Amino acid sequence: MKKLLDLLTEEMQRAFEDAGYNRELGRVTVSNRPDLCEYQCNGAMAGAKQYKKAPIMIAGDVAAKLAESQVFSEVVAVAPGFLNLKLSEEFLLQFVKEMRADEKFGLERPANPKKIIIDYGGANVAKPLHVGHIRSAVIGESLKRINRYVGHEVIGDVHLGDWGLQMGLVITGIQDRQPELVYFDDHFTGEYPTEAPFTISELEEIYPAASARSKEDAAYKARAMEATFKLQSGVRGYRALWRHIMNVSIADLKKNYGSLNVEFDLWKGESDVHDLIPEMVDYMKKGGYAYISDGALVVDVKEETDTKEMPPCMILKSDGASLYNTTDLATIMERVKLYDPDEIIYVTDKRQDLYFEQVFRCARKTKLVDADTELKWIGFGTMNGKDGKPFKTRDGGVMRLENLIWETKEEMYRKIREGRQMPEEEARDVAELVAVSALKYGDLSNQAAKDYIFDIDRFTSFEGDTGPYILYTIVRIKSILSKYIEQGGDLEKVTLTTAQNESSKGLMMQLSQFNAMMQNACEELAPHKVCAYIYDLANALNHFYHETPILNNDNEEERNGLIALLVLTRDVLETCIDVLGFRAPERM
């Protein structure tokens, strides 16, 4: 189904051509003066010089050709040469009817669907998620859902940090606490225990303590590095202990990500490509891509067009150890082998721009990816406190993500209990749904690259540009539809009718932008465009609700038409919040 603006432009282009002018002048845009008109065309202004004619004369000629238009109900040429346009209610009705009849509300399926891998999580094993992890998870999940909705095949990968020195530090910390464990007995040949010798809470104590000690105690750090080497070399006990660390950590990560409706198809980490690194290094050496510089193995990625310094991409350190670059490049190599993606998208902190520029250039130069494989990076800004600095706890520490989620749920629960009579269990369930909307919408409504202020009072408000306001609008629609059913109405039998007033026309016009918006949000990897759309749609719905009698409309045909409009608005809103990663309760 074509986009509404494209159809309006086609009608205008025909009129320009019929009037003897270049059809390319007939581009229609949404009006920047909604008090005067709904749409506009400024092509006459652009054509004045070409045709040596006053723009108002060109506009008048074109307007005359549209006198009998089935698309526009009003076309007015105004000085110095603008065309002010109003949409035909009948044309708009037919467009919205087609939307309602289509499974995806008029969104055209891609001619060539892509296979896309999105790398968005990046959590480190044995460490709790903190507020810094929220943006990658929330943005990545939304990009996955948007691309899937549009029609692409998408694979989401958490890409865990599970193989470096941090693992050696954790193992050394465990050994100091429980030196008697069989995992540290080189002579043990039996089966290792199936139960982990620690809990997630203990793991989360062990890492920071071991990390802090390693910075002050060189001998301790040497032990941790030796433990890392033993793990990566395949020492049996260390591998068994590492599997326990992985199992306990991933179970906790799934619980915390799950509380934000974030799900991954792959739970892979750096460890998954450890055995691929020698093969990749050998390939880069034999291909003449990699060489030794100051003892390290590097690949030059500088290009002649560079205007700033571009360091080589280091593959191995002088001691032969791998780096993040190494595992990321090996991961690209593995993804190409296993999945052959058309596109790989990374969602990380925007301060990693140079790093990803190096990695992408290296992957292309060494031909780890085909020339037509797209490598994209979405760099996001920081979530800041009201002081404009990175968000902290009251005592100045980094807040755990689960604590942030808990605090938001508690605030929503308090607000729900304040003005509503609702059973305890239902109030808790509703608070959870609304809290997730507050957190995710509060993040996603900003352009990803921008920093934003986390303001729990504003994010949890039922008014303004917030998740709770969007959900409140959906619940309002559901309430009206429930009453309609109670009165004997059948939602399956209602049919859209011509707009009955300006507010119902405004709502239909806002709905009509859905397919263009969703395609644009997908192409530009921009969830904030979905947020902007549903905020405008919610505003249009609430204006319509306050201006239009619905259930007490005595004209049955008109009442059914209004109900049909509400059903479509509900469905579009719920589709949009689903791609953003949250859902609405039945009542609030």
N, C-alpha and C positions, 0 to 999 in steps of 0.2 A: 504494500500500500504506500503510495507516494506521500511525502510530507505536505502539510497544508501550505506552507510558504512556497513550495515548489509549484503547487497547483495554481496559486494566486499569481506567481511570476509567469507561468505559462500563459495564463489568460491575458496578463498585461503585455507580454511580448507579442502576442497575436495582434493586440490592438495597436501597438507601435508599428508593427509591420504593415497592417492594413492602412494605417495613416501615412505610410510612405517613409517611415524612419527605421533605423537599425533596431532590430528586435532585442539586441543585447542591452539596450537602454531600459528595458522593462523590468528591472529587478525590483521586487516588492519586499519591504521590510516592516517589522512591527513599528507602529507609530511612536515617535518620541514626544508626541503631544496627545496623549490619550483623551484629553479634554476636547480635542477637535475631531479626531478620527481614530479608527482602529488600526489601520495599516496606511502605508504611504509609499509613493514612488517618486524619486527625485531625478529620474532619467532625463526629463526635459531640460533640466539645468545643465546636465552633462552634454546634451546634444546641441545646445545653442550655438556653440562655436563651430561645430561640425557642419551644421546646416545654415549658419549665418542668419539665424532667425531668433526672435525674442522667445525665451523659454516659455512664457505664458501662452504664446501662440501654439507652440508644440504641444503643451499640456492640454490646451483646448481641443486641438485636433484629436488627440488620443482619447480624451474624455467623451467626445462625440461618438467614437467608435464603440464605446462601452455603454452606450445608452440603453441597450437591450440585453446587457450582460446577465447571465444566470448566476454568476459568481459574486458580483458586487451589487449591493442594493443602492449604493450611492457612490458616485465618482465626481469629485469637485476639483476643478483647476483653480488654484489660488496663487496670487502674486507672491514671489516673482516667477514661479513656474512649478510649484509643487502639485502633486496629485494626492488629494486626501481621499481615503477609501473606507467604506464600511462594507462589511461582509453580508451577503444575503443569508437570512435566517434559514431558508430552505436548503441552500448549498451547505451551510454549516451542519444542519440536521442530518443530511445524507452522509457527510463525512463522519460524524460522530456515530451514526448507525453502523457504518462499515467498521469503525473502531471496535464497537461493542461486539460485532459478529466475529471479529478476528481473535484467534487464540492469544495473540500477543499485542492486541490493541493497535494493529496497523504497523507494527515494527517488521520491516522486511528482513528475511533471513540472509545472512552473508552468502554471496555467490560462491566463495571459497573459504569455508570455515577453517580456522587455524587450530593447531595444537599448541597450547601455551602452558609453560611451567611458570608458576609464581613462587618465588623464594621469599617468604615473609615471616619470620618468627625469630630465628636467630637466638633462641634462648640457650643459656649455658646450663649444662647438666650439673646437678648438685648445688645449684644456687636458686634462691626464690626469684620469681618474676617480680620486677618492681615497676613503678609507674612509667619508666622509660621504655618498657616493652609494649605499652598499650597502643601506640601509634602504628607500629609495624603490623601488629596483629589486626587491628581494626581496619586500617586502610587496605592491607593485603586481602583480608577476607572479603571486603566489599568489591575490590577489583576482580576477585575470583568469581563472585556471584554475578556481577554485571556482565562479564565476558561470557559466562555460561548462559545467562538469560538471552543475550544477543544471539547465541548459537555456536559459540566456539567450544572446543574441548579444552578443559582447563584442569591442570594438576597442581594442587597446592602442596608445597614442601616446607616443613618447619626448619630444616637445615640446622640441626643442633650443634652447639660447641661441645664436643664430647671426647676430645682426643689429645689435647695439648698438655701443657705444664699444669693446668688446673687439675687435671685428673691425677697427676703425680702428687700434687699437693694434698688432694683429698685422701688418696691411698696412704700417704705418709701420716696424715692426721689420724686416720683409722688405726694404723699400726701403733702409733704412740698411745692411743687409748686402749687398744686390745691387742697387745703384741703376741698373745697366745693363740690367735686365730690360725687355723690350718692353712689359710691362703698364703701365709708368710713362711711356711715350712717347705723348704726345697725338696725334702725327702718324702713328702706326702704323695701317695699314689692312688688313694681311694676317691670315692665320689664326694664332691663338695656339697655342703648343705643347700637345700632348696630355698630356705628362708634367709633373707638378708640379715646380717648381724647389726643392723642399725635402722632407725626410722628416718623419715624425711626431715623431721625436726632436728635430729642429731646431725644429719648431713649438712643442714643449713647452718649449724654451729661450727662444724669442722672446717669448712672451706675458708671463711673469713679469718678464723684463728690461724690456720696454716699459712694463708697468704700473708697476713701481717707478720708472722714470725719469720717467714722466708726473706722478708725485706730487711730484717735486722740481723739474721743469723745465717752467715754464708754456708756453714756446714749443713744446716737444715735445708737450705735451698738445693745444695748438692745432692742430698738424699732424695729430695722431691724430683730432681732431674733424673736421678738413677731409677727411681720408681717409674717415671714416664717412659724411660728407655726400655725397662723390663716389660711394661705393658705393651708398648708398640712392637717389641721384639717377639711377643707371643708367649711370655712366661705364663705357665698354666694357671697358677694361683692368682696372679694379678689379673688375668683375663676373666677368671670366674668372679673375682671381687668386683671388677668393672661392670660385669653384666648385672650384678645386684644393684650397683649404683644407678645403672641405666634404667632398670625396671622400676625401682622406687621413685626415681626422678620423673620418668615419663608418666607414671600414674598420677603424680601430683600436677605435672604440667597439663595433662589432659583435663583434670578437674578444673584448674584455673582458667585455661583457655575456654573450656566448655561453658563456664559461667558467663562468658562474653559471646556465646554462640559462635566461637571460632573453631573451625575444624580443619584438619590437614589430611590430605590423601596419603602423603608420605611422611614418615617419621625418620628420615635419614639424617645423618650427621657427618662430621669430618671423618669419623672412623670408617665410614663405608667406602671411602676412596683411598684409604691408606695403602692398600696393596696395588692400587693403580699408579701411584706416584712414580715408582721406578720405571714402569713402562712409558709414562709420559715424559720423564726426564730423558730417557734414552732416545725417544722419538725427537725431542727438541734438539738434542745434541747431534744426532745423525742428520737431521734436516738442515743443520747449519744455522738454526735460529738462536740457540743458547751458547754462551761462551763464559769463560772464567774472568771475573773482574775483582781484584783485591780478595781473591780466594772464594768469592761467592759466584754462583751460577746465575746469570742474568740474561734477559732478552731486551734488546733495544726496542723501545716503542715510540721514540721521538719521530715526528714527521716534519717535513720541510716547511709546512705552513704554520707550525707552532709559533706562537708569539710569546709564550712563557715557558719556563723550564719544565721539561718532562723527564723525570728520572727513569732509568731502566727498570723493568719489572723483575724483581728478584725471585728466583725459583727455589734456590737452596742457599742457606747461609753458609759461611765459610767452614763451619763444623759439620756440614752435611744435613743439618736439620731443616725441616720444611717450615713454611710460614702460612699465613692465611691465604696469600696469593696462590701458593702451591695447591692447597686443598680446594680453593674455589675454581682454579683452572682444571684440576682433576675432576671436580664435580661437573663442570661443563662437559668435559670429555665423556664422563659416565652418562650424563643426560642425553647427549647426542647418540650414544650407542644404544641405550635402553629405550628411549622414547622418540628420538628424531623430531624434536619440537621445531615449530616454525618461529617461535618467539620465547625468550626467557626474560622474565621481569623480576627485578630485585627491588625490595622495599626496605630501605634502611635510613638511618640518620643522614641528613644532607651534608654533614661534615665529611662524609666519605666519598665526595665527588672525585677527587684526584685518584683515590684507590680504584674505584670502578672504571675510571677512564683508562688506567694502566691495564687492569685485568681484561677489559673488553678489547683493547688494542692488541694485547698479547694473544688473546684467543683468536683474533682475526689473522694476525700476522703469521701465527704458527699453524693456521688452518685447522684449529680444533673445531671450528664451526664452518658451515658452508657460507658462501658470500651472501646468500639470501636469508640466512637465519638472523632474526632481529634480536639484539641484546639491548634491553632497556633498563634504566635505573630510575626509580622514584625516590628522591631524597626528601625526607620530611623534616619539618622544623620541630622545635622542642615544645613540650607542654610546660608552661610556666605558672608560677603562683601569682597572686595579686600584686606582688612586688616586682613582677616582670622578670624574675630570676627562675631558673629551673625548679620545678615543684618539689618541695621538701615537707617533711613532717614538722610538727610544732617544735620538736627539739633539734631540728636542723638536719636530720638524717634522710636517707632516701626511702620513700614510702613503698612498702610492699604493695603489689597490685591487688592482692586479695583484700588488703585493708582498705584501699581506695574503693573497691567495689562494695565492701561491707558498709562503709560510711555512707556511700551514695544510696544503697538500699535502705539503710536506717532513716536517712533524711526523707526519702520518698514514702516510707512507711508512716513516718510522723505526719507528713502532709496529707496522706490519704485518710488516716484515722481522725485528723482534725475536723474535717467538714463532712464526713460521710459515715453512714451507718453500714458497716460491712463486717461479716464474721472474721475472726482472727486469721484463720487459715487462708481465706480468700484475700484478705488485705495483704498478707505476706506475699502471696503469689503475684498479685497485681503490682506490689511495690518492686518485686524483682524484675518484672517485665518493663516497668516504667523506668527503673534505674538503669537498665541496660540501654534503653532508648536515650536517656539523658547523657550517658557517657559516650555512646557511639555517635549520636547526632552532634553532640557538642564538639567532638573531634572532626567528624567528616564534613561538617558544614563549612569548615575552613579549607582553603586551598592547602594541599598537602605540604608544599614547600614553606608555608608561613608558620611562624611560631604562634601560639595562642595562649590566652590566659584561662586557666582552669578555675572557674567560679561556680562552686557547688550550688550557691543560691540561685544564680541565673540559669544554670543547666537544668535544675530540677523544677523550674517555674512552669506553671501551666499556661503562661502567657508569653507571647513573643516568639522569636525564632529558636524554638527548643524542641527536643524530642517529645517531652510530655505534651506540648501543645499539639503536635501532629497526632499523637495517640488519642488525645482528648477529642480531636475532630473526628477521627475514625469511630470512636466509641459513640459520639453524638449521632453519627449516621446509623450505626447499628441499633441504637435505641429507637430511632424513628422507624426503621425497617421492622423491628420487633413489634412495635405498636401497630404498624400496618398489617402485619400477619395476624396479630391478635384480633383485629377488626375484620378478619376474613379475607384479607388480600393474599394474592399469590405472586411472589416475586418472579416466577418463571413466565408469567403471562403479561407483564407490564411492557409497554412499548414507548420508546422515546418519541416526543412530539416537539414541534417547533418551539423555540424559546418564547416564554410567556412574558418576560420582562428583561430589563437590562442586566440584572444580576444573574438570571439563568443563562442568558447569552454569554455573559462574562465567564461563567463556570464552564460552559461548553467550549468556549475558545481556549481556556486554559487546559482543558482535557485534550484538546486537539493537538497540543504541542508535544504530547508524550513520545511519539515515535522518533521525532527529531532530537528531542532531549536525550533519550536513552542511547541512540546511536552516537551522538556527540560525546556523551559521558564515557562510552566505551572507547571510542577512537582516541580521545584525549586523556584516558586513564584519570578521570576526574569525578570522583564520587560527590564532590561538593555541588556539582551541577544537578544531581538528583535531589540533594537537599534543598537547593534553591527552588527547584521546580515544585516540590511537594509543599514547601512553605507558601508559595504563591497559590497553589491549588487549595490548600487548607484555608487561606484567607478568602479566596473566591467562594469556597463552600460556605464559610461562616457568614459572609456578606449575603449570599443567596438565602441562607437559612433565616436570617433576621428580616429580609425584605419580602419573603415569599410565603404565603399560607400553603401548607403542604397537606397534612392529614385532614384539615378542616376545609379543604377546597371542595365545594359542592359539585363541581364538574368532574365526573368520574374519569373521563378521558384525560383531562388536564392533570388530575391527581396521579393517575397511573404514569403519565409522562414524567412528572416530577420524581416519582419513586424510582422509575427507570434511570433517571439522571443520577440519583443518589446511589443506586446499585453500581453504576459504572464508576462513579467517583470513589466509592469504597474499594472496588476491585483494583483500580489504578493505584490508589494510595497504599493498599496492602502489598501490591506487587513491588512498589518502590521501597517500602520499608524492609521488605524481604531481601532485596538486593543490597540494602545497607546493613543487613544483619540483625534486625530485631523485629518483633511482632507486637500486635496490639491485643490487649485483653478484651473480654466481652463487655465489661463495664468498669468504670473508675469512680 
